[in-house]
Amino acid sequence: MKTSNPVDVMRMALEREKAAVRDYSEFAKTAKEPSIREMFLYLVQEEEKHVKLLQDEIDREVNQEM
Protein backbone atom coordinates (compact mmCIF):
# COMPACT_ATOMS: atom_id res chain seq x y z
CA MET A 1 0.00 0.00 0.00
CA LYS A 2 1.56 3.25 -1.14
CA THR A 3 0.38 6.45 0.45
CA SER A 4 1.69 9.94 0.90
CA ASN A 5 -0.79 10.85 3.62
CA PRO A 6 1.10 10.99 6.94
CA VAL A 7 -1.96 10.00 8.98
CA ASP A 8 -2.47 6.90 6.84
CA VAL A 9 1.17 5.97 7.33
CA MET A 10 0.81 6.40 11.10
CA ARG A 11 -2.36 4.28 11.09
CA MET A 12 -0.54 1.54 9.21
CA ALA A 13 2.31 1.71 11.74
CA LEU A 14 -0.21 1.65 14.59
CA GLU A 15 -1.73 -1.59 13.30
CA ARG A 16 1.73 -3.16 13.05
CA GLU A 17 2.52 -2.13 16.64
CA LYS A 18 -0.78 -3.59 17.86
CA ALA A 19 -0.01 -6.84 16.04
CA ALA A 20 3.40 -6.94 17.72
CA VAL A 21 1.74 -6.51 21.13
CA ARG A 22 -0.58 -9.44 20.37
CA ASP A 23 2.22 -11.63 19.06
CA TYR A 24 4.64 -10.91 21.89
CA SER A 25 1.87 -11.47 24.46
CA GLU A 26 1.14 -14.88 22.96
CA PHE A 27 4.84 -15.76 22.88
CA ALA A 28 5.14 -14.76 26.55
CA LYS A 29 2.23 -17.03 27.47
CA THR A 30 3.79 -20.03 25.79
CA ALA A 31 7.45 -19.44 26.70
CA LYS A 32 8.77 -22.19 28.91
CA GLU A 33 11.89 -20.37 30.07
CA PRO A 34 11.32 -17.48 32.50
CA SER A 35 14.02 -15.33 30.88
CA ILE A 36 12.35 -15.69 27.47
CA ARG A 37 8.94 -14.92 28.97
CA GLU A 38 10.38 -11.80 30.63
CA MET A 39 11.93 -10.67 27.36
CA PHE A 40 8.59 -10.94 25.54
CA LEU A 41 6.79 -9.13 28.36
CA TYR A 42 9.36 -6.34 28.12
CA LEU A 43 8.78 -6.15 24.37
CA VAL A 44 5.02 -5.93 24.98
CA GLN A 45 5.60 -2.91 27.24
CA GLU A 46 7.81 -1.23 24.64
CA GLU A 47 5.31 -1.84 21.84
CA GLU A 48 2.48 -0.50 24.02
CA LYS A 49 4.46 2.75 24.36
CA HIS A 50 4.67 2.92 20.57
CA VAL A 51 0.93 2.28 20.28
CA LYS A 52 0.20 5.17 22.64
CA LEU A 53 2.65 7.49 20.89
CA LEU A 54 1.17 6.77 17.47
CA GLN A 55 -2.44 6.95 18.67
CA ASP A 56 -1.81 10.28 20.38
CA GLU A 57 -0.22 11.68 17.24
CA ILE A 58 -3.03 10.41 15.01
CA ASP A 59 -5.60 11.94 17.35
CA ARG A 60 -3.72 15.24 17.33
CA GLU A 61 -3.52 15.29 13.52
CA VAL A 62 -7.18 14.34 13.05
CA ASN A 63 -8.31 17.00 15.53
CA GLN A 64 -6.27 19.64 13.64
CA GLU A 65 -8.06 18.71 10.42
CA MET A 66 -11.49 19.37 11.94
PyMOL Python script that loads the backbone (N, CA, C, O; Angstrom):
from pymol import cmd

cmd.read_pdbstr("""\
ATOM      1  N   MET A   1       0.846  -1.175   0.000  1.00  0.00           N
ATOM      2  CA  MET A   1       0.000   0.000   0.000  1.00  0.00           C
ATOM      3  C   MET A   1       0.892   1.239   0.000  1.00  0.00           C
ATOM      4  O   MET A   1       1.666   1.464   0.930  1.00  0.00           O
ATOM      5  N   LYS A   2       0.769   2.029  -1.052  1.00  0.00           N
ATOM      6  CA  LYS A   2       1.564   3.246  -1.144  1.00  0.00           C
ATOM      7  C   LYS A   2       0.675   4.432  -0.836  1.00  0.00           C
ATOM      8  O   LYS A   2      -0.408   4.583  -1.402  1.00  0.00           O
ATOM      9  N   THR A   3       1.149   5.273   0.072  1.00  0.00           N
ATOM     10  CA  THR A   3       0.385   6.451   0.449  1.00  0.00           C
ATOM     11  C   THR A   3       1.322   7.585   0.792  1.00  0.00           C
ATOM     12  O   THR A   3       2.430   7.365   1.283  1.00  0.00           O
ATOM     13  N   SER A   4       0.880   8.780   0.534  1.00  0.00           N
ATOM     14  CA  SER A   4       1.688   9.939   0.898  1.00  0.00           C
ATOM     15  C   SER A   4       1.039  10.714   2.036  1.00  0.00           C
ATOM     16  O   SER A   4       1.552  11.747   2.466  1.00  0.00           O
ATOM     17  N   ASN A   5      -0.084  10.214   2.517  1.00  0.00           N
ATOM     18  CA  ASN A   5      -0.792  10.852   3.615  1.00  0.00           C
ATOM     19  C   ASN A   5      -0.156  10.413   4.940  1.00  0.00           C
ATOM     20  O   ASN A   5      -0.183   9.229   5.274  1.00  0.00           O
ATOM     21  N   PRO A   6       0.415  11.359   5.695  1.00  0.00           N
ATOM     22  CA  PRO A   6       1.098  10.985   6.943  1.00  0.00           C
ATOM     23  C   PRO A   6       0.201  10.268   7.950  1.00  0.00           C
ATOM     24  O   PRO A   6       0.663   9.367   8.650  1.00  0.00           O
ATOM     25  N   VAL A   7      -1.056  10.648   8.032  1.00  0.00           N
ATOM     26  CA  VAL A   7      -1.960  10.000   8.981  1.00  0.00           C
ATOM     27  C   VAL A   7      -2.183   8.541   8.582  1.00  0.00           C
ATOM     28  O   VAL A   7      -2.239   7.665   9.445  1.00  0.00           O
ATOM     29  N   ASP A   8      -2.310   8.280   7.290  1.00  0.00           N
ATOM     30  CA  ASP A   8      -2.474   6.896   6.844  1.00  0.00           C
ATOM     31  C   ASP A   8      -1.233   6.063   7.167  1.00  0.00           C
ATOM     32  O   ASP A   8      -1.336   4.900   7.558  1.00  0.00           O
ATOM     33  N   VAL A   9      -0.079   6.667   6.999  1.00  0.00           N
ATOM     34  CA  VAL A   9       1.173   5.967   7.327  1.00  0.00           C
ATOM     35  C   VAL A   9       1.215   5.656   8.826  1.00  0.00           C
ATOM     36  O   VAL A   9       1.596   4.556   9.227  1.00  0.00           O
ATOM     37  N   MET A  10       0.821   6.630   9.646  1.00  0.00           N
ATOM     38  CA  MET A  10       0.808   6.401  11.098  1.00  0.00           C
ATOM     39  C   MET A  10      -0.212   5.339  11.474  1.00  0.00           C
ATOM     40  O   MET A  10       0.040   4.540  12.377  1.00  0.00           O
ATOM     41  N   ARG A  11      -1.354   5.313  10.806  1.00  0.00           N
ATOM     42  CA  ARG A  11      -2.364   4.277  11.086  1.00  0.00           C
ATOM     43  C   ARG A  11      -1.837   2.893  10.726  1.00  0.00           C
ATOM     44  O   ARG A  11      -2.069   1.923  11.447  1.00  0.00           O
ATOM     45  N   MET A  12      -1.135   2.813   9.616  1.00  0.00           N
ATOM     46  CA  MET A  12      -0.544   1.540   9.208  1.00  0.00           C
ATOM     47  C   MET A  12       0.493   1.094  10.258  1.00  0.00           C
ATOM     48  O   MET A  12       0.532  -0.076  10.641  1.00  0.00           O
ATOM     49  N   ALA A  13       1.319   2.026  10.709  1.00  0.00           N
ATOM     50  CA  ALA A  13       2.313   1.712  11.740  1.00  0.00           C
ATOM     51  C   ALA A  13       1.631   1.296  13.042  1.00  0.00           C
ATOM     52  O   ALA A  13       2.091   0.381  13.724  1.00  0.00           O
ATOM     53  N   LEU A  14       0.543   1.966  13.380  1.00  0.00           N
ATOM     54  CA  LEU A  14      -0.206   1.648  14.594  1.00  0.00           C
ATOM     55  C   LEU A  14      -0.703   0.205  14.553  1.00  0.00           C
ATOM     56  O   LEU A  14      -0.595  -0.518  15.543  1.00  0.00           O
ATOM     57  N   GLU A  15      -1.242  -0.213  13.419  1.00  0.00           N
ATOM     58  CA  GLU A  15      -1.727  -1.591  13.298  1.00  0.00           C
ATOM     59  C   GLU A  15      -0.582  -2.599  13.446  1.00  0.00           C
ATOM     60  O   GLU A  15      -0.759  -3.662  14.041  1.00  0.00           O
ATOM     61  N   ARG A  16       0.566  -2.266  12.913  1.00  0.00           N
ATOM     62  CA  ARG A  16       1.727  -3.162  13.055  1.00  0.00           C
ATOM     63  C   ARG A  16       2.168  -3.259  14.513  1.00  0.00           C
ATOM     64  O   ARG A  16       2.527  -4.336  14.988  1.00  0.00           O
ATOM     65  N   GLU A  17       2.140  -2.130  15.220  1.00  0.00           N
ATOM     66  CA  GLU A  17       2.516  -2.130  16.639  1.00  0.00           C
ATOM     67  C   GLU A  17       1.519  -2.963  17.454  1.00  0.00           C
ATOM     68  O   GLU A  17       1.913  -3.724  18.338  1.00  0.00           O
ATOM     69  N   LYS A  18       0.236  -2.813  17.152  1.00  0.00           N
ATOM     70  CA  LYS A  18      -0.782  -3.590  17.861  1.00  0.00           C
ATOM     71  C   LYS A  18      -0.600  -5.082  17.597  1.00  0.00           C
ATOM     72  O   LYS A  18      -0.769  -5.901  18.501  1.00  0.00           O
ATOM     73  N   ALA A  19      -0.260  -5.432  16.371  1.00  0.00           N
ATOM     74  CA  ALA A  19      -0.014  -6.840  16.035  1.00  0.00           C
ATOM     75  C   ALA A  19       1.190  -7.363  16.814  1.00  0.00           C
ATOM     76  O   ALA A  19       1.185  -8.503  17.278  1.00  0.00           O
ATOM     77  N   ALA A  20       2.212  -6.538  16.956  1.00  0.00           N
ATOM     78  CA  ALA A  20       3.401  -6.942  17.718  1.00  0.00           C
ATOM     79  C   ALA A  20       3.037  -7.183  19.177  1.00  0.00           C
ATOM     80  O   ALA A  20       3.521  -8.137  19.785  1.00  0.00           O
ATOM     81  N   VAL A  21       2.187  -6.323  19.747  1.00  0.00           N
ATOM     82  CA  VAL A  21       1.741  -6.512  21.132  1.00  0.00           C
ATOM     83  C   VAL A  21       1.035  -7.863  21.261  1.00  0.00           C
ATOM     84  O   VAL A  21       1.305  -8.623  22.191  1.00  0.00           O
ATOM     85  N   ARG A  22       0.135  -8.156  20.331  1.00  0.00           N
ATOM     86  CA  ARG A  22      -0.582  -9.444  20.374  1.00  0.00           C
ATOM     87  C   ARG A  22       0.383 -10.617  20.250  1.00  0.00           C
ATOM     88  O   ARG A  22       0.308 -11.581  21.011  1.00  0.00           O
ATOM     89  N   ASP A  23       1.283 -10.523  19.287  1.00  0.00           N
ATOM     90  CA  ASP A  23       2.220 -11.632  19.062  1.00  0.00           C
ATOM     91  C   ASP A  23       3.128 -11.843  20.266  1.00  0.00           C
ATOM     92  O   ASP A  23       3.275 -12.967  20.744  1.00  0.00           O
ATOM     93  N   TYR A  24       3.731 -10.779  20.752  1.00  0.00           N
ATOM     94  CA  TYR A  24       4.643 -10.907  21.893  1.00  0.00           C
ATOM     95  C   TYR A  24       3.905 -11.403  23.134  1.00  0.00           C
ATOM     96  O   TYR A  24       4.467 -12.161  23.924  1.00  0.00           O
ATOM     97  N   SER A  25       2.657 -10.983  23.313  1.00  0.00           N
ATOM     98  CA  SER A  25       1.867 -11.465  24.456  1.00  0.00           C
ATOM     99  C   SER A  25       1.652 -12.968  24.357  1.00  0.00           C
ATOM    100  O   SER A  25       1.782 -13.689  25.346  1.00  0.00           O
ATOM    101  N   GLU A  26       1.324 -13.433  23.164  1.00  0.00           N
ATOM    102  CA  GLU A  26       1.141 -14.877  22.958  1.00  0.00           C
ATOM    103  C   GLU A  26       2.441 -15.635  23.195  1.00  0.00           C
ATOM    104  O   GLU A  26       2.442 -16.684  23.840  1.00  0.00           O
ATOM    105  N   PHE A  27       3.544 -15.110  22.679  1.00  0.00           N
ATOM    106  CA  PHE A  27       4.839 -15.764  22.876  1.00  0.00           C
ATOM    107  C   PHE A  27       5.184 -15.832  24.360  1.00  0.00           C
ATOM    108  O   PHE A  27       5.738 -16.827  24.826  1.00  0.00           O
ATOM    109  N   ALA A  28       4.857 -14.771  25.106  1.00  0.00           N
ATOM    110  CA  ALA A  28       5.140 -14.760  26.546  1.00  0.00           C
ATOM    111  C   ALA A  28       4.331 -15.837  27.264  1.00  0.00           C
ATOM    112  O   ALA A  28       4.827 -16.486  28.185  1.00  0.00           O
ATOM    113  N   LYS A  29       3.089 -16.020  26.837  1.00  0.00           N
ATOM    114  CA  LYS A  29       2.230 -17.027  27.469  1.00  0.00           C
ATOM    115  C   LYS A  29       2.751 -18.442  27.258  1.00  0.00           C
ATOM    116  O   LYS A  29       2.595 -19.304  28.123  1.00  0.00           O
ATOM    117  N   THR A  30       3.367 -18.675  26.111  1.00  0.00           N
ATOM    118  CA  THR A  30       3.790 -20.033  25.786  1.00  0.00           C
ATOM    119  C   THR A  30       5.270 -20.303  26.074  1.00  0.00           C
ATOM    120  O   THR A  30       5.728 -21.441  25.967  1.00  0.00           O
ATOM    121  N   ALA A  31       6.011 -19.260  26.438  1.00  0.00           N
ATOM    122  CA  ALA A  31       7.445 -19.437  26.699  1.00  0.00           C
ATOM    123  C   ALA A  31       7.647 -20.321  27.933  1.00  0.00           C
ATOM    124  O   ALA A  31       7.032 -20.107  28.977  1.00  0.00           O
ATOM    125  N   LYS A  32       8.497 -21.288  27.790  1.00  0.00           N
ATOM    126  CA  LYS A  32       8.773 -22.191  28.912  1.00  0.00           C
ATOM    127  C   LYS A  32       9.861 -21.636  29.835  1.00  0.00           C
ATOM    128  O   LYS A  32       9.835 -21.868  31.044  1.00  0.00           O
ATOM    129  N   GLU A  33      10.796 -20.916  29.269  1.00  0.00           N
ATOM    130  CA  GLU A  33      11.891 -20.366  30.072  1.00  0.00           C
ATOM    131  C   GLU A  33      11.508 -18.987  30.610  1.00  0.00           C
ATOM    132  O   GLU A  33      11.065 -18.127  29.849  1.00  0.00           O
ATOM    133  N   PRO A  34      11.676 -18.773  31.912  1.00  0.00           N
ATOM    134  CA  PRO A  34      11.318 -17.480  32.502  1.00  0.00           C
ATOM    135  C   PRO A  34      12.033 -16.291  31.845  1.00  0.00           C
ATOM    136  O   PRO A  34      11.433 -15.230  31.675  1.00  0.00           O
ATOM    137  N   SER A  35      13.296 -16.458  31.480  1.00  0.00           N
ATOM    138  CA  SER A  35      14.019 -15.331  30.878  1.00  0.00           C
ATOM    139  C   SER A  35      13.432 -14.957  29.511  1.00  0.00           C
ATOM    140  O   SER A  35      13.397 -13.782  29.146  1.00  0.00           O
ATOM    141  N   ILE A  36      12.980 -15.950  28.773  1.00  0.00           N
ATOM    142  CA  ILE A  36      12.350 -15.695  27.471  1.00  0.00           C
ATOM    143  C   ILE A  36      10.999 -15.024  27.686  1.00  0.00           C
ATOM    144  O   ILE A  36      10.659 -14.071  26.985  1.00  0.00           O
ATOM    145  N   ARG A  37      10.231 -15.515  28.649  1.00  0.00           N
ATOM    146  CA  ARG A  37       8.938 -14.915  28.973  1.00  0.00           C
ATOM    147  C   ARG A  37       9.128 -13.449  29.358  1.00  0.00           C
ATOM    148  O   ARG A  37       8.388 -12.583  28.890  1.00  0.00           O
ATOM    149  N   GLU A  38      10.107 -13.172  30.202  1.00  0.00           N
ATOM    150  CA  GLU A  38      10.376 -11.795  30.633  1.00  0.00           C
ATOM    151  C   GLU A  38      10.759 -10.902  29.455  1.00  0.00           C
ATOM    152  O   GLU A  38      10.349  -9.744  29.388  1.00  0.00           O
ATOM    153  N   MET A  39      11.543 -11.444  28.531  1.00  0.00           N
ATOM    154  CA  MET A  39      11.932 -10.670  27.362  1.00  0.00           C
ATOM    155  C   MET A  39      10.697 -10.279  26.551  1.00  0.00           C
ATOM    156  O   MET A  39      10.559  -9.125  26.146  1.00  0.00           O
ATOM    157  N   PHE A  40       9.792 -11.248  26.312  1.00  0.00           N
ATOM    158  CA  PHE A  40       8.594 -10.935  25.543  1.00  0.00           C
ATOM    159  C   PHE A  40       7.695  -9.957  26.287  1.00  0.00           C
ATOM    160  O   PHE A  40       7.088  -9.087  25.662  1.00  0.00           O
ATOM    161  N   LEU A  41       7.596 -10.078  27.592  1.00  0.00           N
ATOM    162  CA  LEU A  41       6.791  -9.135  28.360  1.00  0.00           C
ATOM    163  C   LEU A  41       7.386  -7.728  28.286  1.00  0.00           C
ATOM    164  O   LEU A  41       6.650  -6.744  28.218  1.00  0.00           O
ATOM    165  N   TYR A  42       8.690  -7.635  28.299  1.00  0.00           N
ATOM    166  CA  TYR A  42       9.364  -6.345  28.123  1.00  0.00           C
ATOM    167  C   TYR A  42       9.029  -5.764  26.740  1.00  0.00           C
ATOM    168  O   TYR A  42       8.722  -4.578  26.612  1.00  0.00           O
ATOM    169  N   LEU A  43       9.093  -6.608  25.721  1.00  0.00           N
ATOM    170  CA  LEU A  43       8.784  -6.147  24.365  1.00  0.00           C
ATOM    171  C   LEU A  43       7.331  -5.682  24.255  1.00  0.00           C
ATOM    172  O   LEU A  43       7.041  -4.720  23.544  1.00  0.00           O
ATOM    173  N   VAL A  44       6.421  -6.360  24.953  1.00  0.00           N
ATOM    174  CA  VAL A  44       5.022  -5.926  24.977  1.00  0.00           C
ATOM    175  C   VAL A  44       4.938  -4.506  25.531  1.00  0.00           C
ATOM    176  O   VAL A  44       4.252  -3.655  24.963  1.00  0.00           O
ATOM    177  N   GLN A  45       5.628  -4.252  26.630  1.00  0.00           N
ATOM    178  CA  GLN A  45       5.602  -2.910  27.236  1.00  0.00           C
ATOM    179  C   GLN A  45       6.146  -1.855  26.278  1.00  0.00           C
ATOM    180  O   GLN A  45       5.590  -0.762  26.171  1.00  0.00           O
ATOM    181  N   GLU A  46       7.222  -2.180  25.589  1.00  0.00           N
ATOM    182  CA  GLU A  46       7.806  -1.234  24.640  1.00  0.00           C
ATOM    183  C   GLU A  46       6.846  -0.960  23.486  1.00  0.00           C
ATOM    184  O   GLU A  46       6.661   0.191  23.091  1.00  0.00           O
ATOM    185  N   GLU A  47       6.240  -2.008  22.950  1.00  0.00           N
ATOM    186  CA  GLU A  47       5.311  -1.837  21.836  1.00  0.00           C
ATOM    187  C   GLU A  47       4.072  -1.051  22.273  1.00  0.00           C
ATOM    188  O   GLU A  47       3.529  -0.266  21.495  1.00  0.00           O
ATOM    189  N   GLU A  48       3.626  -1.258  23.505  1.00  0.00           N
ATOM    190  CA  GLU A  48       2.485  -0.496  24.023  1.00  0.00           C
ATOM    191  C   GLU A  48       2.802   0.997  24.088  1.00  0.00           C
ATOM    192  O   GLU A  48       1.922   1.829  23.867  1.00  0.00           O
ATOM    193  N   LYS A  49       4.048   1.336  24.387  1.00  0.00           N
ATOM    194  CA  LYS A  49       4.464   2.753  24.356  1.00  0.00           C
ATOM    195  C   LYS A  49       4.350   3.300  22.939  1.00  0.00           C
ATOM    196  O   LYS A  49       3.907   4.430  22.735  1.00  0.00           O
ATOM    197  N   HIS A  50       4.750   2.495  21.967  1.00  0.00           N
ATOM    198  CA  HIS A  50       4.673   2.922  20.566  1.00  0.00           C
ATOM    199  C   HIS A  50       3.219   3.098  20.135  1.00  0.00           C
ATOM    200  O   HIS A  50       2.886   4.032  19.405  1.00  0.00           O
ATOM    201  N   VAL A  51       2.350   2.181  20.598  1.00  0.00           N
ATOM    202  CA  VAL A  51       0.927   2.280  20.281  1.00  0.00           C
ATOM    203  C   VAL A  51       0.384   3.604  20.806  1.00  0.00           C
ATOM    204  O   VAL A  51      -0.311   4.321  20.087  1.00  0.00           O
ATOM    205  N   LYS A  52       0.698   3.928  22.053  1.00  0.00           N
ATOM    206  CA  LYS A  52       0.203   5.172  22.645  1.00  0.00           C
ATOM    207  C   LYS A  52       0.743   6.386  21.899  1.00  0.00           C
ATOM    208  O   LYS A  52      -0.004   7.318  21.599  1.00  0.00           O
ATOM    209  N   LEU A  53       2.026   6.377  21.604  1.00  0.00           N
ATOM    210  CA  LEU A  53       2.645   7.490  20.889  1.00  0.00           C
ATOM    211  C   LEU A  53       1.968   7.718  19.536  1.00  0.00           C
ATOM    212  O   LEU A  53       1.611   8.846  19.195  1.00  0.00           O
ATOM    213  N   LEU A  54       1.797   6.658  18.782  1.00  0.00           N
ATOM    214  CA  LEU A  54       1.173   6.774  17.466  1.00  0.00           C
ATOM    215  C   LEU A  54      -0.292   7.191  17.578  1.00  0.00           C
ATOM    216  O   LEU A  54      -0.750   8.044  16.817  1.00  0.00           O
ATOM    217  N   GLN A  55      -1.032   6.597  18.521  1.00  0.00           N
ATOM    218  CA  GLN A  55      -2.440   6.946  18.668  1.00  0.00           C
ATOM    219  C   GLN A  55      -2.596   8.407  19.064  1.00  0.00           C
ATOM    220  O   GLN A  55      -3.473   9.100  18.548  1.00  0.00           O
ATOM    221  N   ASP A  56      -1.756   8.877  19.972  1.00  0.00           N
ATOM    222  CA  ASP A  56      -1.814  10.282  20.378  1.00  0.00           C
ATOM    223  C   ASP A  56      -1.536  11.205  19.195  1.00  0.00           C
ATOM    224  O   ASP A  56      -2.206  12.225  19.026  1.00  0.00           O
ATOM    225  N   GLU A  57      -0.565  10.851  18.393  1.00  0.00           N
ATOM    226  CA  GLU A  57      -0.216  11.682  17.237  1.00  0.00           C
ATOM    227  C   GLU A  57      -1.330  11.662  16.186  1.00  0.00           C
ATOM    228  O   GLU A  57      -1.653  12.695  15.599  1.00  0.00           O
ATOM    229  N   ILE A  58      -1.904  10.501  15.955  1.00  0.00           N
ATOM    230  CA  ILE A  58      -3.028  10.405  15.012  1.00  0.00           C
ATOM    231  C   ILE A  58      -4.188  11.267  15.508  1.00  0.00           C
ATOM    232  O   ILE A  58      -4.772  12.029  14.738  1.00  0.00           O
ATOM    233  N   ASP A  59      -4.517  11.145  16.788  1.00  0.00           N
ATOM    234  CA  ASP A  59      -5.603  11.939  17.349  1.00  0.00           C
ATOM    235  C   ASP A  59      -5.336  13.430  17.195  1.00  0.00           C
ATOM    236  O   ASP A  59      -6.238  14.194  16.849  1.00  0.00           O
ATOM    237  N   ARG A  60      -4.111  13.838  17.449  1.00  0.00           N
ATOM    238  CA  ARG A  60      -3.723  15.244  17.333  1.00  0.00           C
ATOM    239  C   ARG A  60      -3.890  15.720  15.885  1.00  0.00           C
ATOM    240  O   ARG A  60      -4.431  16.798  15.639  1.00  0.00           O
ATOM    241  N   GLU A  61      -3.426  14.918  14.941  1.00  0.00           N
ATOM    242  CA  GLU A  61      -3.522  15.288  13.522  1.00  0.00           C
ATOM    243  C   GLU A  61      -4.969  15.357  13.057  1.00  0.00           C
ATOM    244  O   GLU A  61      -5.351  16.283  12.341  1.00  0.00           O
ATOM    245  N   VAL A  62      -5.770  14.387  13.460  1.00  0.00           N
ATOM    246  CA  VAL A  62      -7.179  14.341  13.049  1.00  0.00           C
ATOM    247  C   VAL A  62      -7.923  15.535  13.644  1.00  0.00           C
ATOM    248  O   VAL A  62      -8.751  16.150  12.972  1.00  0.00           O
ATOM    249  N   ASN A  63      -7.632  15.859  14.892  1.00  0.00           N
ATOM    250  CA  ASN A  63      -8.306  17.005  15.526  1.00  0.00           C
ATOM    251  C   ASN A  63      -7.922  18.322  14.864  1.00  0.00           C
ATOM    252  O   ASN A  63      -8.734  19.247  14.824  1.00  0.00           O
ATOM    253  N   GLN A  64      -6.704  18.427  14.345  1.00  0.00           N
ATOM    254  CA  GLN A  64      -6.267  19.644  13.640  1.00  0.00           C
ATOM    255  C   GLN A  64      -7.011  19.811  12.320  1.00  0.00           C
ATOM    256  O   GLN A  64      -7.254  20.929  11.866  1.00  0.00           O
ATOM    257  N   GLU A  65      -7.375  18.666  11.704  1.00  0.00           N
ATOM    258  CA  GLU A  65      -8.057  18.709  10.422  1.00  0.00           C
ATOM    259  C   GLU A  65      -9.511  19.148  10.550  1.00  0.00           C
ATOM    260  O   GLU A  65     -10.116  19.575   9.567  1.00  0.00           O
ATOM    261  N   MET A  66     -10.071  19.049  11.738  1.00  0.00           N
ATOM    262  CA  MET A  66     -11.493  19.372  11.939  1.00  0.00           C
ATOM    263  C   MET A  66     -11.724  20.850  12.027  1.00  0.00           C
ATOM    264  O   MET A  66     -12.862  21.288  12.195  1.00  0.00           O
TER     265      MET A  66
END
""", "prot")
cmd.dss("prot")
cmd.show_as("cartoon", "prot")
cmd.util.cbc("prot")
cmd.orient("prot")
